[in-house]
Amino acid sequence: MNKTQLTELVAAKTKMKKKDAEAAVSQVFACITEALVNGEKVQISGFGSFESKERAARIGRNPHTHEEMEIPAFKSAGFSPSRTLKSAINK
């Protein structure tokens, strides 16, 4: 499912106009993104939690030339599903 399909599904289930549903979905994603940029953890009960994680700098290897190269430190978003979501998926 992509963002357009999610927007259409939200519009259908809530009987909202597609334009309003698209604005709502976009704002949810924007709020989650903003919180992660600010280093906050986003917990959605019954769904899961998003958290920004620090990745340390490390030495990698170019697969074509086998030459060592430094991979700089970076931040990445992580998601941990809730027990409710895990059990819903595994039914």
PyMOL CGO cylinders between C-alpha atoms (Angstrom):
from pymol import cmd
from pymol.cgo import CYLINDER

trace = [
    CYLINDER, 0.00, 0.00, 0.00, 1.32, 3.43, -0.89, 0.3, 1, 1, 1, 1, 1, 1,
    CYLINDER, 1.32, 3.43, -0.89, 0.37, 6.87, 0.43, 0.3, 1, 1, 1, 1, 1, 1,
    CYLINDER, 0.37, 6.87, 0.43, -2.30, 7.44, -2.24, 0.3, 1, 1, 1, 1, 1, 1,
    CYLINDER, -2.30, 7.44, -2.24, -3.97, 4.11, -1.47, 0.3, 1, 1, 1, 1, 1, 1,
    CYLINDER, -3.97, 4.11, -1.47, -3.81, 4.84, 2.26, 0.3, 1, 1, 1, 1, 1, 1,
    CYLINDER, -3.81, 4.84, 2.26, -5.40, 8.25, 1.68, 0.3, 1, 1, 1, 1, 1, 1,
    CYLINDER, -5.40, 8.25, 1.68, -8.21, 6.71, -0.38, 0.3, 1, 1, 1, 1, 1, 1,
    CYLINDER, -8.21, 6.71, -0.38, -8.83, 4.07, 2.30, 0.3, 1, 1, 1, 1, 1, 1,
    CYLINDER, -8.83, 4.07, 2.30, -8.94, 6.68, 5.07, 0.3, 1, 1, 1, 1, 1, 1,
    CYLINDER, -8.94, 6.68, 5.07, -11.35, 8.79, 2.99, 0.3, 1, 1, 1, 1, 1, 1,
    CYLINDER, -11.35, 8.79, 2.99, -13.62, 5.81, 2.39, 0.3, 1, 1, 1, 1, 1, 1,
    CYLINDER, -13.62, 5.81, 2.39, -13.65, 4.58, 5.99, 0.3, 1, 1, 1, 1, 1, 1,
    CYLINDER, -13.65, 4.58, 5.99, -14.17, 8.03, 7.53, 0.3, 1, 1, 1, 1, 1, 1,
    CYLINDER, -14.17, 8.03, 7.53, -16.44, 9.40, 4.78, 0.3, 1, 1, 1, 1, 1, 1,
    CYLINDER, -16.44, 9.40, 4.78, -14.07, 12.37, 4.41, 0.3, 1, 1, 1, 1, 1, 1,
    CYLINDER, -14.07, 12.37, 4.41, -13.31, 14.11, 1.14, 0.3, 1, 1, 1, 1, 1, 1,
    CYLINDER, -13.31, 14.11, 1.14, -10.13, 12.75, -0.45, 0.3, 1, 1, 1, 1, 1, 1,
    CYLINDER, -10.13, 12.75, -0.45, -8.54, 16.20, -0.19, 0.3, 1, 1, 1, 1, 1, 1,
    CYLINDER, -8.54, 16.20, -0.19, -9.20, 16.32, 3.57, 0.3, 1, 1, 1, 1, 1, 1,
    CYLINDER, -9.20, 16.32, 3.57, -8.00, 12.73, 4.07, 0.3, 1, 1, 1, 1, 1, 1,
    CYLINDER, -8.00, 12.73, 4.07, -4.79, 13.48, 2.15, 0.3, 1, 1, 1, 1, 1, 1,
    CYLINDER, -4.79, 13.48, 2.15, -4.16, 16.51, 4.36, 0.3, 1, 1, 1, 1, 1, 1,
    CYLINDER, -4.16, 16.51, 4.36, -4.75, 14.44, 7.51, 0.3, 1, 1, 1, 1, 1, 1,
    CYLINDER, -4.75, 14.44, 7.51, -2.45, 11.60, 6.41, 0.3, 1, 1, 1, 1, 1, 1,
    CYLINDER, -2.45, 11.60, 6.41, 0.25, 14.08, 5.36, 0.3, 1, 1, 1, 1, 1, 1,
    CYLINDER, 0.25, 14.08, 5.36, 0.06, 15.86, 8.71, 0.3, 1, 1, 1, 1, 1, 1,
    CYLINDER, 0.06, 15.86, 8.71, 0.36, 12.59, 10.64, 0.3, 1, 1, 1, 1, 1, 1,
    CYLINDER, 0.36, 12.59, 10.64, 3.53, 11.75, 8.71, 0.3, 1, 1, 1, 1, 1, 1,
    CYLINDER, 3.53, 11.75, 8.71, 4.86, 15.31, 9.14, 0.3, 1, 1, 1, 1, 1, 1,
    CYLINDER, 4.86, 15.31, 9.14, 4.28, 15.20, 12.92, 0.3, 1, 1, 1, 1, 1, 1,
    CYLINDER, 4.28, 15.20, 12.92, 6.03, 11.82, 13.24, 0.3, 1, 1, 1, 1, 1, 1,
    CYLINDER, 6.03, 11.82, 13.24, 8.94, 13.09, 11.13, 0.3, 1, 1, 1, 1, 1, 1,
    CYLINDER, 8.94, 13.09, 11.13, 9.26, 16.29, 13.15, 0.3, 1, 1, 1, 1, 1, 1,
    CYLINDER, 9.26, 16.29, 13.15, 9.31, 14.36, 16.43, 0.3, 1, 1, 1, 1, 1, 1,
    CYLINDER, 9.31, 14.36, 16.43, 12.02, 12.00, 15.15, 0.3, 1, 1, 1, 1, 1, 1,
    CYLINDER, 12.02, 12.00, 15.15, 14.12, 14.93, 13.90, 0.3, 1, 1, 1, 1, 1, 1,
    CYLINDER, 14.12, 14.93, 13.90, 13.87, 16.44, 17.40, 0.3, 1, 1, 1, 1, 1, 1,
    CYLINDER, 13.87, 16.44, 17.40, 15.08, 13.16, 18.95, 0.3, 1, 1, 1, 1, 1, 1,
    CYLINDER, 15.08, 13.16, 18.95, 11.72, 12.22, 20.43, 0.3, 1, 1, 1, 1, 1, 1,
    CYLINDER, 11.72, 12.22, 20.43, 10.22, 8.74, 20.53, 0.3, 1, 1, 1, 1, 1, 1,
    CYLINDER, 10.22, 8.74, 20.53, 6.74, 8.37, 19.00, 0.3, 1, 1, 1, 1, 1, 1,
    CYLINDER, 6.74, 8.37, 19.00, 4.58, 5.71, 20.66, 0.3, 1, 1, 1, 1, 1, 1,
    CYLINDER, 4.58, 5.71, 20.66, 1.21, 4.84, 19.15, 0.3, 1, 1, 1, 1, 1, 1,
    CYLINDER, 1.21, 4.84, 19.15, -0.71, 2.53, 21.47, 0.3, 1, 1, 1, 1, 1, 1,
    CYLINDER, -0.71, 2.53, 21.47, -1.76, -0.70, 19.78, 0.3, 1, 1, 1, 1, 1, 1,
    CYLINDER, -1.76, -0.70, 19.78, 0.45, -0.02, 16.75, 0.3, 1, 1, 1, 1, 1, 1,
    CYLINDER, 0.45, -0.02, 16.75, 4.08, 0.49, 17.73, 0.3, 1, 1, 1, 1, 1, 1,
    CYLINDER, 4.08, 0.49, 17.73, 6.81, 3.02, 18.31, 0.3, 1, 1, 1, 1, 1, 1,
    CYLINDER, 6.81, 3.02, 18.31, 9.16, 5.00, 16.08, 0.3, 1, 1, 1, 1, 1, 1,
    CYLINDER, 9.16, 5.00, 16.08, 12.56, 6.03, 17.33, 0.3, 1, 1, 1, 1, 1, 1,
    CYLINDER, 12.56, 6.03, 17.33, 15.58, 7.69, 15.80, 0.3, 1, 1, 1, 1, 1, 1,
    CYLINDER, 15.58, 7.69, 15.80, 18.73, 5.59, 16.22, 0.3, 1, 1, 1, 1, 1, 1,
    CYLINDER, 18.73, 5.59, 16.22, 22.37, 6.60, 16.00, 0.3, 1, 1, 1, 1, 1, 1,
    CYLINDER, 22.37, 6.60, 16.00, 24.59, 4.47, 13.78, 0.3, 1, 1, 1, 1, 1, 1,
    CYLINDER, 24.59, 4.47, 13.78, 28.30, 4.67, 14.55, 0.3, 1, 1, 1, 1, 1, 1,
    CYLINDER, 28.30, 4.67, 14.55, 30.93, 5.32, 11.90, 0.3, 1, 1, 1, 1, 1, 1,
    CYLINDER, 30.93, 5.32, 11.90, 32.49, 2.13, 10.60, 0.3, 1, 1, 1, 1, 1, 1,
    CYLINDER, 32.49, 2.13, 10.60, 34.79, 0.69, 8.01, 0.3, 1, 1, 1, 1, 1, 1,
    CYLINDER, 34.79, 0.69, 8.01, 33.06, -0.97, 5.05, 0.3, 1, 1, 1, 1, 1, 1,
    CYLINDER, 33.06, -0.97, 5.05, 34.25, -2.61, 1.89, 0.3, 1, 1, 1, 1, 1, 1,
    CYLINDER, 34.25, -2.61, 1.89, 33.44, -1.70, -1.70, 0.3, 1, 1, 1, 1, 1, 1,
    CYLINDER, 33.44, -1.70, -1.70, 31.98, -4.93, -3.15, 0.3, 1, 1, 1, 1, 1, 1,
    CYLINDER, 31.98, -4.93, -3.15, 33.41, -4.27, -6.62, 0.3, 1, 1, 1, 1, 1, 1,
    CYLINDER, 33.41, -4.27, -6.62, 36.96, -3.28, -5.78, 0.3, 1, 1, 1, 1, 1, 1,
    CYLINDER, 36.96, -3.28, -5.78, 37.21, -4.80, -2.27, 0.3, 1, 1, 1, 1, 1, 1,
    CYLINDER, 37.21, -4.80, -2.27, 38.73, -1.50, -1.20, 0.3, 1, 1, 1, 1, 1, 1,
    CYLINDER, 38.73, -1.50, -1.20, 38.11, -0.42, 2.40, 0.3, 1, 1, 1, 1, 1, 1,
    CYLINDER, 38.11, -0.42, 2.40, 36.13, 2.77, 2.87, 0.3, 1, 1, 1, 1, 1, 1,
    CYLINDER, 36.13, 2.77, 2.87, 34.86, 4.72, 5.84, 0.3, 1, 1, 1, 1, 1, 1,
    CYLINDER, 34.86, 4.72, 5.84, 31.10, 4.86, 6.31, 0.3, 1, 1, 1, 1, 1, 1,
    CYLINDER, 31.10, 4.86, 6.31, 30.27, 7.99, 8.34, 0.3, 1, 1, 1, 1, 1, 1,
    CYLINDER, 30.27, 7.99, 8.34, 27.99, 8.00, 11.38, 0.3, 1, 1, 1, 1, 1, 1,
    CYLINDER, 27.99, 8.00, 11.38, 24.33, 8.70, 10.65, 0.3, 1, 1, 1, 1, 1, 1,
    CYLINDER, 24.33, 8.70, 10.65, 20.88, 8.64, 12.19, 0.3, 1, 1, 1, 1, 1, 1,
    CYLINDER, 20.88, 8.64, 12.19, 18.20, 6.22, 11.08, 0.3, 1, 1, 1, 1, 1, 1,
    CYLINDER, 18.20, 6.22, 11.08, 14.54, 5.73, 11.94, 0.3, 1, 1, 1, 1, 1, 1,
    CYLINDER, 14.54, 5.73, 11.94, 13.54, 2.49, 13.60, 0.3, 1, 1, 1, 1, 1, 1,
    CYLINDER, 13.54, 2.49, 13.60, 10.12, 0.96, 14.17, 0.3, 1, 1, 1, 1, 1, 1,
    CYLINDER, 10.12, 0.96, 14.17, 9.12, -1.54, 16.86, 0.3, 1, 1, 1, 1, 1, 1,
    CYLINDER, 9.12, -1.54, 16.86, 5.67, -3.09, 16.47, 0.3, 1, 1, 1, 1, 1, 1,
    CYLINDER, 5.67, -3.09, 16.47, 3.42, -3.44, 19.52, 0.3, 1, 1, 1, 1, 1, 1,
    CYLINDER, 3.42, -3.44, 19.52, 2.28, -6.82, 20.84, 0.3, 1, 1, 1, 1, 1, 1,
    CYLINDER, 2.28, -6.82, 20.84, -1.20, -6.05, 19.50, 0.3, 1, 1, 1, 1, 1, 1,
    CYLINDER, -1.20, -6.05, 19.50, 0.11, -5.49, 15.98, 0.3, 1, 1, 1, 1, 1, 1,
    CYLINDER, 0.11, -5.49, 15.98, 2.33, -8.57, 16.12, 0.3, 1, 1, 1, 1, 1, 1,
    CYLINDER, 2.33, -8.57, 16.12, -0.55, -10.81, 17.20, 0.3, 1, 1, 1, 1, 1, 1,
    CYLINDER, -0.55, -10.81, 17.20, -2.87, -9.31, 14.55, 0.3, 1, 1, 1, 1, 1, 1,
    CYLINDER, -2.87, -9.31, 14.55, -0.31, -10.10, 11.84, 0.3, 1, 1, 1, 1, 1, 1,
    CYLINDER, -0.31, -10.10, 11.84, 0.27, -13.63, 13.12, 0.3, 1, 1, 1, 1, 1, 1,
    CYLINDER, 0.27, -13.63, 13.12, -3.39, -14.70, 13.24, 0.3, 1, 1, 1, 1, 1, 1,
]
cmd.load_cgo(trace, "trace")
